[in-house]
Amino acid sequence: MDKKNALITGNSSGLGLGLSEVLLAHGYKVFGCSRRGCDLAGDVVDLRCDLSRFDTIGEKLEQLLQGVGALQLVVLNAGILGEIKHISKTSLDELQQIMDINLWSNKIILDWLLQSGIRIDQILLLSSGAAVLGNKGWAGYALSKCALNMLGRLYAHEFQATHIASIAPGLIESSMMDYLCTQADSTEFPALQRLQQARKDGVVLSPVEGAERILETLPRLKEFESGSYIDLRQILAPDEYQALIEARNRP
């Protein structure tokens, strides 16, 4: 049986690194793309790529995926948070920077994959509950992830042989979580208190645990229409998901 291939963006840290580790352990060959590079041992092909430099993305993908005829999994994971602040105090330049990485770089990657001739089984766009909750302070991040969900739905019409899903993986330990729990103002932006309590309660997943959760749900994601947005808690923890949705109209 041929080895499975996976492409992961933003695989140098956090969930992207966890996904690389878990997929390698499950027999995948991992093709990674990140700004800082990944030094994992094993069947990894890794290339440094700055997704803010749109004009270089195609060339980098050509190098990374040279000779690859099939990808069983693509995870467009790379993204930035931006500052938690009032949307009225967030400049267009700040919003543009977030949208460039979280949205437009993914459009460029999807366009390249679409014309590459590579057979692709499944594409995951890493979204967030912030895309639907719209809590105070999430500004550019929420906007970018909401737009990313629609990007996936639109490309589902064009990737006829590929299943696409935008997924919210739940709470994962990362440098982003560090900022949300220690630096952002939870008094001014109360939704952060839920994250801080979750971390205190030990229910925030490690990157490897989050990656295992994603791998576990891969077959079940295909039960949803291609292009869907799916919070993994809908599948694995429906009570937790319902509580999250009920909180959407709070600050």
C-alpha positions in Angstrom: 0.0 0.0 0.0 1.3 3.5 -1.0 2.2 5.8 1.9 -0.3 8.6 2.5 0.8 12.2 1.8 -0.2 15.3 3.8 0.5 19.0 3.2 0.5 21.2 6.3 1.1 24.9 6.4 2.3 26.6 9.6 3.9 23.4 10.9 6.8 24.9 12.9 4.8 25.2 16.1 1.5 24.8 17.9 -1.2 22.7 16.2 0.7 22.5 12.9 3.7 20.9 14.6 1.3 18.6 16.6 -0.3 17.5 13.3 3.1 16.8 11.7 4.0 14.6 14.7 0.7 12.7 14.7 0.6 12.2 11.0 4.1 10.9 10.9 3.2 8.5 13.7 0.3 7.3 11.6 2.5 6.5 8.6 2.0 9.7 6.6 4.7 11.5 4.6 4.5 15.1 5.7 5.1 18.1 3.4 5.5 21.1 5.6 5.5 24.8 4.9 6.2 27.5 7.5 8.1 30.7 8.1 10.5 29.3 10.6 10.9 25.7 9.4 10.3 22.4 11.2 13.1 20.2 12.4 11.1 17.0 13.0 12.9 13.7 12.1 11.2 11.2 9.9 9.5 11.2 6.5 9.2 15.0 6.3 9.9 17.3 3.4 10.0 20.8 4.8 10.4 24.2 3.2 10.5 27.7 4.7 7.8 29.9 3.2 6.6 33.3 4.2 2.9 33.4 3.3 2.8 37.2 3.4 4.9 37.2 0.3 2.2 36.2 -2.2 4.5 36.3 -5.2 6.7 33.5 -3.8 4.0 31.0 -2.7 3.5 29.3 -6.0 7.3 28.8 -6.5 7.6 27.4 -3.0 4.8 24.9 -3.5 6.4 23.8 -6.8 9.6 23.1 -4.9 7.9 21.4 -2.0 5.5 19.2 -4.0 7.6 18.4 -7.0 6.7 14.9 -8.2 3.8 14.4 -5.8 0.8 13.0 -7.6 -1.6 12.7 -4.7 -2.3 14.3 -1.3 -4.7 12.4 1.0 -4.8 15.4 3.3 -4.2 19.2 3.1 -4.4 21.2 6.3 -4.2 25.0 5.8 -3.3 25.7 9.4 -1.1 28.8 9.2 -2.7 31.9 10.7 -2.2 34.9 13.0 -4.4 36.3 15.8 -3.7 40.0 15.8 -4.4 42.1 18.8 -7.5 41.7 20.9 -9.0 45.2 20.7 -12.2 47.1 19.8 -13.0 46.8 16.1 -13.4 50.6 16.0 -9.8 51.0 17.1 -8.4 48.4 14.7 -6.9 50.1 11.7 -7.3 48.9 8.1 -3.6 48.2 8.0 -3.9 45.8 10.9 -7.0 44.1 9.4 -5.2 43.8 6.0 -2.2 42.0 7.7 -4.5 39.5 9.3 -6.6 39.0 6.2 -3.4 38.5 4.1 -2.3 35.5 6.2 -5.6 34.0 7.3 -7.5 34.4 4.1 -5.7 35.5 0.9 -2.6 33.3 1.3 -5.0 30.4 1.5 -6.8 31.5 -1.7 -3.4 31.5 -3.5 -2.6 28.0 -2.2 -6.0 26.7 -3.2 -5.7 28.2 -6.7 -2.3 26.6 -7.1 -3.6 23.2 -5.9 -6.6 23.4 -8.2 -4.4 23.8 -11.3 -1.6 21.5 -10.1 -3.1 18.2 -11.3 -2.5 16.7 -7.8 -5.3 14.4 -6.7 -6.5 15.6 -3.3 -8.8 13.7 -1.1 -9.5 16.1 1.8 -8.7 19.7 2.5 -9.1 21.2 6.0 -9.2 25.0 6.6 -8.3 25.8 10.2 -11.1 28.1 11.4 -12.3 29.0 14.9 -15.4 29.4 17.0 -14.5 33.1 16.8 -15.9 33.0 13.3 -19.4 32.5 14.5 -19.4 33.9 18.0 -18.3 37.4 17.2 -17.3 38.2 20.7 -16.1 41.7 21.7 -12.5 42.3 20.9 -11.8 39.5 18.3 -11.9 42.0 15.5 -9.7 41.0 12.5 -9.3 37.4 13.6 -13.1 36.8 13.7 -13.5 38.6 10.4 -10.8 36.6 8.7 -12.0 33.2 10.0 -15.6 34.0 9.0 -14.4 34.9 5.5 -12.3 31.7 5.5 -15.4 29.6 6.1 -17.0 31.2 3.0 -13.8 30.7 1.0 -14.0 26.9 1.7 -17.7 26.8 0.7 -17.0 28.6 -2.6 -14.0 26.4 -3.5 -16.0 23.3 -2.8 -17.8 24.0 -6.1 -14.5 23.9 -7.9 -12.8 21.0 -6.2 -15.2 18.4 -7.5 -13.3 15.3 -6.4 -12.1 16.8 -3.0 -13.9 17.1 0.3 -13.4 20.6 1.9 -14.2 21.5 5.5 -13.5 24.5 7.6 -13.0 23.2 11.1 -12.8 24.8 14.6 -10.5 22.4 16.5 -11.4 23.6 20.0 -9.0 25.1 22.6 -5.4 24.2 21.9 -2.3 25.2 23.8 -0.2 27.6 21.7 1.6 31.0 21.8 -1.8 32.4 20.8 -3.4 30.9 23.9 -0.6 32.3 26.0 -1.4 35.8 24.8 -5.1 35.3 25.3 -4.7 34.1 28.8 -1.9 36.3 30.1 -1.7 39.5 28.1 -5.1 40.4 26.7 -7.5 42.4 28.9 -10.1 40.0 30.2 -11.9 42.7 32.1 -12.5 44.8 29.0 -13.1 41.6 26.9 -15.0 39.2 29.0 -15.0 36.3 26.5 -11.4 35.8 27.4 -12.4 34.7 30.9 -13.8 31.5 29.5 -10.5 30.6 27.9 -8.6 31.4 31.1 -10.9 29.3 33.2 -10.6 26.4 30.7 -6.8 26.6 31.0 -7.1 26.6 34.8 -9.4 23.6 34.6 -6.9 21.7 32.4 -9.3 21.2 29.5 -7.1 23.0 26.9 -5.7 20.4 24.6 -2.0 20.0 23.9 -1.1 20.3 20.2 -0.7 16.6 19.9 -4.1 15.9 21.6 -5.7 18.5 19.2 -4.1 16.8 16.2 -5.3 13.3 17.4 -8.8 14.8 17.7 -8.6 16.0 14.1 -7.3 12.7 12.8 -10.0 10.9 14.6 -12.8 13.0 13.0 -11.4 12.9 9.4 -13.9 10.2 8.2 -16.8 11.8 10.0 -16.2 15.2 8.5 -17.0 13.7 5.1 -20.6 13.1 6.4 -21.0 16.9 6.1 -21.6 18.6 2.8 -18.3 19.7 1.2 -17.6 23.3 2.0 -19.2 23.1 5.5 -18.0 24.8 8.6 -17.8 22.3 11.5 -16.8 22.8 15.1 -15.3 19.5 16.2 -17.2 19.8 19.4 -20.4 19.3 17.4 -19.1 15.8 16.8 -17.1 14.9 19.9 -18.6 17.1 22.7 -22.1 18.3 21.7 -23.0 19.6 25.2 -19.8 21.7 25.3 -20.7 23.0 21.8 -24.2 23.9 22.8 -22.9 25.8 25.8 -20.5 27.7 23.5 -23.3 28.6 21.1 -25.5 29.8 23.9 -22.7 32.2 25.0 -22.6 33.9 21.6 -24.8 36.8 22.5 -22.8 37.6 25.6 -20.0 40.2 25.5 
